[in-house]
Amino acid sequence: MGKILSEDLICEILSVVEEIPEGNVATYGQIARLIGRDKNSRLVGKVMSMAEYYGKYPCHRVVNHEGRLVPGWREQKHLLESEGIVMKNENHVDLKKCQWDC
């Protein structure tokens, strides 16, 4: 996977994440589509899991296609709620109300 995760690709993904407005979320698949890699939502997830090594990005604003929060990342819910994100239940954001319309 080393060649797939080029610095250019990582920068491309993180530049989209950086654009997600406060109070909105985007899905892994949505980010993949925005960079022209429709079928690479898992690749976006991989980059998100390593994003802390590249600087400060609002990775907490990225959820799966059902709005599910990252398992085991307890701070994500707090960060999202502090931005006014509406939760559908304990582990899911309400995508109908909060998904980034880009």
C-alpha angles and dihedrals in degrees: 000000000000094000093046091055098060119166089248092055092046090050091048092053094044092048089058091047089051089058096056103114122235109266093032136087133205130203127236089246093050091054091047090054092048091057093045097255101110096173098044104085090128089056089055088051090052091052090047090054090056098037094107088071092059101051138270115333131157093249090152086076092066119090136163125271091274094049093254118160121234108278111245096014100110095173093062094076092048092049092049095046090049086060092051098258111163115230121216090200139333095299105024135068119219100254092187089063102032112028114122111252101214 
